[in-house]
Amino acid sequence: MSEVKPEFPNTDPTPVPPTVNQTEDEQVVTPWSVSSSGGIDYNKLIAQFGSTAISPDLIDRFERLTGKKAHHFLRRGIFFSHRELKDVLDAFEAGKPFYLYTGRGPSSDSLHFGHLLPFMFTKYLQDAFNVPLVVQMTDDEKYLWKDMTFTDMKRYMYENVKDIIAVGFDITKTFIFSNLDYVGTMYPVILKINKCVLANQVKHIFGFTDADNIGKFGFPSIQAAPSFSACFPQIFGGKTDVRCLIPCAIDQDPYFRMTRDVAPRLGYLKPSLIHSKFFPALQGHDTKMSASDANTAIYLTDTPAQIKTKINKYAFSGGRDTAEEQRKLGANIDVDISYQYLTFFLEDDAQLEDIREKYSTGKLLTGELKAILIELLSKMVLRHQQARASVTDEVVEAFMSK
């Protein structure tokens, strides 16, 4: 039998990202593996993935359209890249609807700060544009990729949903769903995507081999499907032409590069994306946090004592070996994890600049910098824990039953 070809050729001219088996100058970024010999080069990643850097003009347009100051994640380049974000802003300016889509692969009982980043930014987007949000819980993905029981999978999903709700999303405009529960509604769209994508394309994009279980080959279509409003008739009344904006870490881009390729063949609009940088592990800027190693991450369940211990013991320092050398030479803030964390979470630009100037010139010691970070993260975790404590089973049901 001859090979069945897609009905139309590839309509998205962006290059296919390297698979899990490929490297480019020792930099590997896939949905399951992120590594680099000297830290992630995000400019190289933009060229490699074929996305577009977020420009100052685009940030200015955000502020003009929303009437709000741009989120510090945008101003500081933490969300740094996009695909056709202009299309979403054009639609909003013309009074046309769009919605947000993000997700979480639940693999532990608690989120860490790296997991929290896209949800913090997504809340800003929902508040600024006053739009619906759908959150996909990819419990099926974690079952396929990890040594996990169904019982664990369901528990992790439910606990993670509570953490997501605690971020403060609008209950009237937010739908959180488990793939295990909602896949039936999405299945017509999933089926259409499956028919457009060949097995050799999936192997090339995601690095799958004949040794992988067949569930992995089908999963990209499941993550792609919520990009299309046809999957949510209860929200959009059957409309299939509502634009979608996906805030995500750059390692998720291969899924949506595939999605954008098939969209025109299905008669759907291509989703737009806005990409974030990775939140580094405590041990250094070369990698992102890992849920499999508790000492690489600050978790939202950590106590103030645990946060203090982790930062003081594990946070890689760009400061000098002695206080005398630090005062004389200053710190290397480019590799200092405590300072890097402050760029993510300290919202006050003037205070951050004051810390940068003092730490880099030796007016501030490493212990003093870490104390600032410990206080900041401890307050953030306490606020989150208090918000989470108010998330009852009834609240969870309300978010997941639309």
C-alpha positions as MATLAB code, in Angstrom:
seq = 'MSEVKPEFPNTDPTPVPPTVNQTEDEQVVTPWSVSSSGGIDYNKLIAQFGSTAISPDLIDRFERLTGKKAHHFLRRGIFFSHRELKDVLDAFEAGKPFYLYTGRGPSSDSLHFGHLLPFMFTKYLQDAFNVPLVVQMTDDEKYLWKDMTFTDMKRYMYENVKDIIAVGFDITKTFIFSNLDYVGTMYPVILKINKCVLANQVKHIFGFTDADNIGKFGFPSIQAAPSFSACFPQIFGGKTDVRCLIPCAIDQDPYFRMTRDVAPRLGYLKPSLIHSKFFPALQGHDTKMSASDANTAIYLTDTPAQIKTKINKYAFSGGRDTAEEQRKLGANIDVDISYQYLTFFLEDDAQLEDIREKYSTGKLLTGELKAILIELLSKMVLRHQQARASVTDEVVEAFMSK';
ca = [
       0.000    0.000    0.000;
       1.331    3.437   -0.926;
       1.939    6.035    1.796;
      -1.024    8.323    2.456;
      -0.024   11.990    2.176;
      -1.764   14.925    3.881;
      -4.321   16.640    1.692;
      -2.310   19.857    1.621;
       1.405   20.571    1.947;
       2.893   22.161    5.040;
       1.470   25.672    5.260;
       3.513   26.813    8.286;
       7.006   27.648    7.002;
       8.650   27.667   10.439;
      11.395   25.060   10.870;
      10.731   21.855   12.760;
      12.472   21.984   16.149;
      15.184   19.404   16.847;
      13.966   16.077   18.161;
      15.026   14.614   21.455;
      17.963   12.955   19.703;
      19.306   16.155   18.112;
      21.568   18.851   19.500;
      22.719   22.227   18.282;
      25.924   23.294   20.012;
      24.905   21.084   22.948;
      21.589   22.909   23.408;
      18.601   20.558   23.605;
      15.066   21.818   24.173;
      12.137   19.429   23.825;
       8.883   18.956   25.784;
      10.673   16.361   27.943;
      14.311   17.425   28.055;
      16.011   20.776   28.497;
      19.794   20.964   28.706;
      22.646   23.184   27.638;
      26.386   23.204   28.150;
      26.414   26.889   29.095;
      22.877   28.056   29.728;
      20.039   28.376   27.225;
      20.736   30.786   24.369;
      17.254   32.178   23.766;
      18.228   34.160   20.660;
      19.502   30.945   19.128;
      16.312   29.204   20.211;
      14.194   31.828   18.426;
      16.152   31.212   15.230;
      16.053   27.448   15.745;
      12.292   27.313   16.340;
      11.411   30.038   13.838;
       9.466   32.184   16.296;
       9.611   35.985   16.671;
      11.141   38.033   19.473;
       8.748   40.227   21.436;
       9.589   43.816   20.554;
       9.188   47.005   22.609;
       6.567   48.125   20.080;
       4.525   44.998   20.778;
       4.719   45.620   24.528;
       3.607   49.229   23.964;
       0.638   47.920   21.997;
      -0.301   45.631   24.895;
      -0.451   48.659   27.149;
      -2.438   50.790   24.693;
      -5.047   48.105   24.083;
      -5.506   47.052   27.706;
      -5.007   50.406   29.390;
      -2.737   48.620   31.883;
       0.995   48.572   32.484;
       2.567   45.528   30.869;
       3.308   42.658   33.223;
       6.891   42.639   34.463;
       7.342   39.248   32.774;
       6.901   41.108   29.481;
       8.939   44.158   30.438;
      11.880   42.024   31.570;
      11.845   39.599   28.659;
      10.764   36.572   30.680;
       8.048   36.088   28.078;
      10.297   36.735   25.127;
       9.000   35.103   21.956;
       5.738   34.635   20.072;
       3.958   33.275   17.051;
       1.493   35.660   15.387;
       0.584   37.505   18.586;
      -0.332   40.416   16.330;
      -3.330   38.444   15.017;
      -4.801   38.178   18.509;
      -4.218   41.856   19.253;
      -5.752   42.786   15.901;
      -8.824   40.699   16.728;
      -9.144   42.267   20.170;
      -8.810   45.770   18.749;
     -11.530   44.956   16.202;
     -13.871   43.759   18.958;
     -13.571   40.093   17.998;
     -13.346   37.455   20.740;
     -10.366   35.293   21.607;
      -9.603   32.872   24.410;
      -6.593   31.671   26.367;
      -5.412   28.077   26.545;
      -2.717   26.753   28.839;
      -2.155   23.525   30.715;
      -0.417   21.460   33.323;
       0.956   17.917   33.306;
       0.338   16.764   36.901;
       3.257   14.652   38.134;
       3.384   15.530   41.844;
       1.129   16.659   44.686;
       2.350   20.249   44.560;
       3.460   22.831   42.032;
       6.823   24.538   42.293;
       7.597   28.106   41.254;
       8.602   27.029   37.769;
       5.119   25.563   37.267;
       3.546   28.722   38.643;
       5.052   31.107   36.060;
       2.709   30.483   33.114;
      -0.327   30.613   35.379;
       0.720   33.944   36.886;
       1.111   35.397   33.406;
      -2.103   33.796   32.161;
      -4.000   35.433   35.032;
      -2.585   38.787   33.946;
      -3.764   38.135   30.392;
      -7.238   37.065   31.526;
      -7.604   40.158   33.720;
      -6.160   42.545   31.126;
      -8.254   41.320   28.183;
     -11.282   39.973   30.114;
     -11.398   36.746   28.096;
     -12.239   33.065   28.682;
      -9.534   30.602   29.690;
      -9.336   26.835   29.268;
      -6.786   24.820   31.250;
      -5.936   21.316   30.090;
      -4.789   18.845   32.769;
      -2.757   16.296   30.839;
      -3.120   13.457   33.316;
      -3.092   11.012   30.392;
       0.314   12.283   29.269;
       1.904   11.655   32.658;
       0.438    8.165   32.759;
       1.976    7.385   29.362;
       5.403    8.859   30.124;
       5.897    8.020   33.791;
       5.662    5.018   36.092;
       2.375    6.159   37.575;
      -0.800    4.419   38.714;
      -4.293    5.626   37.835;
      -4.821    6.428   41.514;
      -1.728    8.642   41.616;
      -2.652   10.248   38.316;
      -6.084   11.290   39.550;
      -4.762   12.514   42.907;
      -2.013   14.631   41.329;
      -4.511   16.118   38.893;
      -6.954   17.106   41.628;
      -4.288   18.595   43.908;
      -2.742   20.552   41.046;
      -6.144   21.940   40.060;
      -6.455   23.397   43.565;
      -3.085   25.133   43.152;
      -4.145   26.545   39.784;
      -7.452   27.863   41.146;
      -5.564   29.504   44.030;
      -3.759   31.738   41.511;
      -7.032   33.679   41.328;
      -8.648   33.007   37.964;
     -12.148   34.280   37.204;
     -14.492   31.395   38.013;
     -17.069   32.691   35.518;
     -14.569   32.655   32.645;
     -12.327   29.661   33.428;
     -12.808   26.002   32.523;
     -10.310   23.474   33.892;
     -10.604   19.964   32.505;
      -8.969   16.571   32.854;
      -8.175   14.893   29.556;
      -9.361   11.631   31.057;
     -12.805   13.146   31.637;
     -13.177   15.551   28.706;
     -11.514   13.718   25.825;
     -14.868   12.491   24.497;
     -16.053   16.032   23.773;
     -12.775   16.827   22.020;
     -12.584   13.540   20.129;
     -14.053   14.721   16.791;
     -11.342   17.404   16.597;
      -8.649   14.987   17.816;
      -9.684   12.534   15.119;
      -9.393   15.184   12.403;
      -5.913   16.129   13.618;
      -4.853   12.469   13.720;
      -5.822   12.039   10.090;
      -3.623   14.984    9.034;
      -0.414   13.960   10.802;
       1.739   11.029    9.678;
       3.656    8.764   12.042;
       6.984    9.763   10.482;
       6.145   13.438   11.108;
       5.469   12.719   14.767;
       8.751   10.810   15.005;
      10.629   13.708   13.461;
       9.018   16.459   15.545;
       9.016   14.679   18.906;
      11.803   12.123   18.588;
       9.561    9.096   19.118;
      10.886    5.687   18.093;
       9.404    2.258   17.460;
      10.199    1.442   21.093;
       7.705    4.044   22.394;
       4.180    3.017   23.331;
       1.508    3.936   20.798;
      -0.199    6.240   23.279;
       2.705    8.692   22.945;
       2.154    8.896   19.195;
      -1.476    9.895   19.721;
      -0.949   12.354   22.541;
       0.208   15.398   20.471;
      -3.240   15.542   18.853;
      -4.843   15.650   22.302;
      -2.686   18.589   23.386;
      -3.312   20.306   20.056;
      -7.110   20.016   20.115;
      -7.951   22.720   22.729;
      -6.316   25.254   20.396;
      -9.562   25.119   18.426;
     -12.786   26.584   19.811;
     -14.760   23.689   18.302;
     -13.675   21.674   21.351;
     -15.706   23.924   23.674;
     -19.269   24.205   22.330;
     -20.575   24.954   25.834;
     -18.366   28.083   25.946;
     -18.443   29.329   22.356;
     -21.861   28.114   21.234;
     -20.475   25.969   18.438;
     -18.319   28.718   16.906;
     -15.201   27.340   15.256;
     -13.536   30.646   14.397;
     -12.598   32.038   17.820;
      -8.900   32.847   18.017;
      -6.731   31.180   20.651;
      -3.657   32.519   22.477;
      -1.433   29.993   24.232;
       0.964   31.177   26.975;
       3.533   28.427   27.536;
       7.196   27.689   28.075;
       9.192   27.513   24.856;
       9.706   23.748   25.232;
       6.010   23.196   24.448;
       6.312   24.882   21.056;
       6.731   21.637   19.009;
       3.157   20.619   19.882;
       1.758   23.851   18.552;
       4.015   24.046   15.530;
       2.304   20.810   14.506;
      -1.075   22.315   15.443;
      -0.494   25.388   13.307;
       0.455   23.157   10.394;
      -2.842   21.232   10.438;
      -5.170   24.154   11.272;
      -5.717   25.397    7.681;
      -6.450   21.857    6.482;
      -9.225   21.601    9.051;
     -10.652   25.037    8.324;
      -9.586   26.384   11.725;
      -7.563   29.468   12.674;
      -3.948   28.932   13.671;
      -3.403   29.453   17.409;
      -1.051   32.226   18.475;
       1.613   31.589   21.100;
       3.606   33.588   23.616;
       6.663   31.801   25.009;
       8.392   32.073   28.371;
      11.964   31.391   29.334;
      12.714   28.584   31.775;
      12.800   29.067   35.511;
      16.234   27.775   36.541;
      16.945   25.150   39.140;
      18.449   26.301   42.414;
      21.738   24.655   41.452;
      22.326   26.781   38.363;
      21.032   28.526   35.277;
      21.732   25.675   32.835;
      18.449   23.848   33.477;
      14.870   24.354   34.645;
      13.415   23.101   37.918;
      12.591   19.406   38.195;
       9.641   17.953   40.063;
      11.655   14.752   40.480;
      14.297   16.411   42.697;
      12.844   18.369   45.617;
      16.134   20.172   46.254;
      16.121   21.862   42.841;
      12.860   23.661   43.493;
      10.864   25.806   45.891;
       7.446   24.168   46.233;
       4.205   25.870   47.090;
       3.870   23.505   50.054;
       7.278   24.435   51.516;
       7.474   25.989   54.963;
       9.429   29.199   55.601;
      12.158   27.078   57.216;
      12.385   24.844   54.150;
      12.535   27.836   51.824;
      15.311   29.387   53.900;
      17.311   26.157   53.961;
      16.949   25.503   50.238;
      17.997   29.002   49.207;
      20.881   29.272   51.660;
      22.173   25.757   50.947;
      21.409   25.149   47.270;
      20.958   28.468   45.441;
      24.003   28.888   43.192;
      25.787   32.116   43.971;
      27.515   34.562   41.678;
      29.036   36.232   44.721;
      32.694   36.021   45.618;
      34.318   33.511   47.957;
      34.839   36.013   50.770;
      33.063   39.142   51.963;
      36.227   41.125   51.267;
      36.342   39.977   47.629;
      32.630   40.599   47.226;
      32.957   44.170   48.437;
      35.908   44.707   46.114;
      34.707   42.956   42.932;
      30.951   42.602   43.227;
      28.874   39.612   42.133;
      28.248   38.059   38.754;
      24.492   38.566   38.599;
      24.191   36.676   35.321;
      24.773   33.350   37.079;
      23.502   34.209   40.557;
      20.279   32.246   41.088;
      18.964   34.324   43.986;
      19.222   37.486   41.889;
      17.697   35.712   38.889;
      14.732   34.630   41.025;
      14.219   38.244   42.075;
      13.960   39.238   38.402;
      11.030   36.815   38.133;
       9.153   37.708   41.304;
      10.135   41.138   42.604;
       7.626   43.378   40.826;
       9.098   46.740   41.845;
      11.437   47.791   39.015;
      13.162   50.494   41.045;
      13.862   48.145   43.956;
      15.217   45.473   41.613;
      17.527   47.978   39.939;
      18.777   49.141   43.341;
      19.544   45.537   44.307;
      21.259   44.893   40.973;
      23.492   47.939   41.328;
      24.444   47.195   44.930;
      25.029   43.454   44.473;
      27.032   43.775   41.266;
      29.294   46.457   42.768;
      29.848   44.803   46.149;
      27.640   47.026   48.283;
      25.421   44.025   49.015;
      26.667   40.624   50.221;
      25.332   37.253   49.086;
      23.761   36.497   52.452;
      21.943   39.821   52.399;
      20.645   39.179   48.884;
      19.450   35.703   49.819;
      17.642   37.131   52.837;
      15.673   39.451   50.526;
      14.688   36.520   48.333;
      13.767   34.295   51.291;
      11.428   36.946   52.649;
       9.803   37.516   49.248;
       9.215   33.837   48.407;
       8.045   33.015   51.934;
       5.355   35.705   51.669;
       4.306   34.491   48.221;
       4.033   30.884   49.384;
       2.050   31.886   52.482;
      -0.424   33.887   50.368;
      -0.783   30.960   47.996;
      -1.332   28.475   50.825;
      -4.000   30.708   52.345;
      -5.762   31.052   48.973;
      -5.531   27.312   48.376;
      -7.036   26.530   51.758;
     -10.244   28.237   50.604;
     -10.511   26.048   47.492;
     -13.190   23.546   48.496;
     -14.383   20.501   46.584;
     -17.381   22.574   45.500;
     -15.110   25.273   44.073;
     -13.110   22.655   42.163;
     -16.332   21.221   40.756;
     -17.475   24.678   39.654;
     -14.258   25.271   37.706;
     -14.348   21.791   36.116;
     -18.039   21.420   35.277;
     -18.681   24.069   32.613;
];
